[in-house]
Amino acid sequence: MSNKLKIFVDAHVFDGVHQGTVTFISNLYSVVIKEDKYIVYVASCNKEKAIKLLKSNNFIHIKYKSNSKYIRLLFEIPLILKKYKINYAHFQYIAPIFKPCKYIITIHDLLFLDYPSLFPIKYRFKNYFLFYISSLRADIVTTVSSYSKNAILKNFKLIKKNIHVIPNIIDINFIDDEIVYDLSESKYLLYVSRIEPRKNHILLLNAWLDLELYNHSIKLVFVGHKTINDIKLFEKLSNLNNQQKQHFIWFDNVNSKQLSWLYKNSSLFVFPSLAEGFGIPPLEASLYGAKVLVSNTTAMSDYFFFKHMFDPYDYEDFKTKLQFLLSNNYNIDIINNQIISIYGKENIINKFNKIFDFTS
């Protein structure tokens, strides 16, 4: 036991609404905990939820006493790290001031610096300071894409640090689906992403309206909760007529079984986001068998294997490709084999193991 590396994982996001960081941590550490060289300590408020997300109880769970992230960062986590004699503590974006062990910081993206108009000024100011200080003090800095790595080097001037790209593990479970009954006999376009301006929901909504797809009984389905208000989107939605409203559906949240069913049964999955540090849903949708139309900006430019990509600033091109894919199929297996090769467990765990070679 003493020869094993003790890794602490701040998993407070497990207790909240599902988001990209939850997928990143759960998929990565569901593999790491199977490696004999590590002892993994996972800290969150809900042990049962952590076990469910990690698909195993082969870890040591530490229950947070405080629901305040500031109290956890200032006091609770440093005491935990000292008590359990942790070797490395892994945080997403922000780490504690006190540093009883080596820190791993994962910066998923700096989109608020590259696209400032898409984020509130308070969000930009606060996170720039917190992310930058945490990165400077980290022993290991990781990120999830080449795009985000370049953004960190540009915005944080961490030229002397080796930034490791460890992408999300894309791992889907072919579980029993839970039918979303309102859609059981329907054709529909699907977009899975939280609501905020950079996610560009309005592009898909406008195309659906302009092409009058509702007149062809093709519904538009959004899945995701609102995190940053998108005024233009909600103004447009408020002006839908009765027929359009009958064919538009927004699920604030769905469970994994419902999401699986939605992916599998969609007529087309569309991902029109303007900016992403990674972008998990298009990859998941494809592995579940959906046709995918994805934006080609920022980190999505890495998705060379998708043959149908579009410039989200070229509306006419987007509409043309949308119509084409609604009427035509392509070989999904070829694309999915490439997704598994690049983002599968074996490739990513090898990248994770190698980061410790630089920190002996």
Stockholm file with secondary structure:
# STOCKHOLM 1.0

chainA/1-360         MSNKLKIFVDAHVFDGVHQGTVTFISNLYSVVIKEDKYIVYVASCNKEKAIKLLKSNNFIHIKYKSNSKYIRLLFEIPLILKKYKINYAHFQYIAPIFKPCKYIITIHDLLFLDYPSLFPIKYRFKNYFLFYISSLRADIVTTVSSYSKNAILKNFKLIKKNIHVIPNIIDINFIDDEIVYDLSESKYLLYVSRIEPRKNHILLLNAWLDLELYNHSIKLVFVGHKTINDIKLFEKLSNLNNQQKQHFIWFDNVNSKQLSWLYKNSSLFVFPSLAEGFGIPPLEASLYGAKVLVSNTTAMSDYFFFKHMFDPYDYEDFKTKLQFLLSNNYNIDIINNQIISIYGKENIINKFNKIFDFTS
#=GR chainA/1-360 SS CTTSEEEEEECGGGGSSCCHHHHHHHHHHHHHTTSTTEEEEEEESCHHHHHHHHTSCCSEEEECSCSCHHHIIIIIHHHHHHHTTCSEEEEESCCCSSCSSEEEEECCCCHHHHSGGGSCHHHHHHHHHHHHHHHHHCSEEEESSHHHHHHHHHHHCCTTSCEEECCCCCCCCCCCCCCCGGGTTCEEEEEESCBSGGGCHHHHHHHHHHTTGGGGTEEEEEECCBSSCCHHHHHHHHTCCHHHHHTEEEESCCCHHHHHHHHHHCSEEEECCSCCSSCCHHHHHHHTTCCEEEECSGGGGGCTTCSCEECTTCHHHHHHHHHHHHHCCCCHHHHHHHHHHHHSHHHHHHHHHHGGGGCC
#=GC SS_cons         CTTSEEEEEECGGGGSSCCHHHHHHHHHHHHHTTSTTEEEEEEESCHHHHHHHHTSCCSEEEECSCSCHHHIIIIIHHHHHHHTTCSEEEEESCCCSSCSSEEEEECCCCHHHHSGGGSCHHHHHHHHHHHHHHHHHCSEEEESSHHHHHHHHHHHCCTTSCEEECCCCCCCCCCCCCCCGGGTTCEEEEEESCBSGGGCHHHHHHHHHHTTGGGGTEEEEEECCBSSCCHHHHHHHHTCCHHHHHTEEEESCCCHHHHHHHHHHCSEEEECCSCCSSCCHHHHHHHTTCCEEEECSGGGGGCTTCSCEECTTCHHHHHHHHHHHHHCCCCHHHHHHHHHHHHSHHHHHHHHHHGGGGCC
//
